[in-house]
Amino acid sequence: MVVIVEFSVIPVGGGVGVSRFVAAAVRELEERGVKHVTTPMSTIIEEEDLEKALQHVKAAHEAVFKAGARRVITVIKIDDRRDVKHHMEDKLKSLEKALRELSTKI
């Protein structure tokens, strides 16, 4: 099984720019060796089980506090599919295939 988790850590009260806080969260994931993709709005991780994935999210959340935030809101979305083993790349390949098929119908 592979769990894909999307999350956003949102520091509150530290000013308008949040890059240094997000950098702390991403660095934590890198130090843990977590497979991840960071986008302009969130970070997506992939892990073998949900418990480990949530531990990584918690560590990223705590890293933002360690970087100086006084309040942190973390939003989490979980894709836990148990009928097949799928990875982040598989989801993108599926989308690309659907787009190609749609293009041939037009």
Buried (B, 14 or more C-beta within 10 A) or exposed (E): EBBBBBBBBBBEEBEEEBEBBBBBBBEBBEEBEBBBBBEEEBBBBBBEEEEBBBBBBEBBBBBBBEBEBEEBEBEBEEBEEEEEEBEBEEBEEEEEEEEEEEEEEE
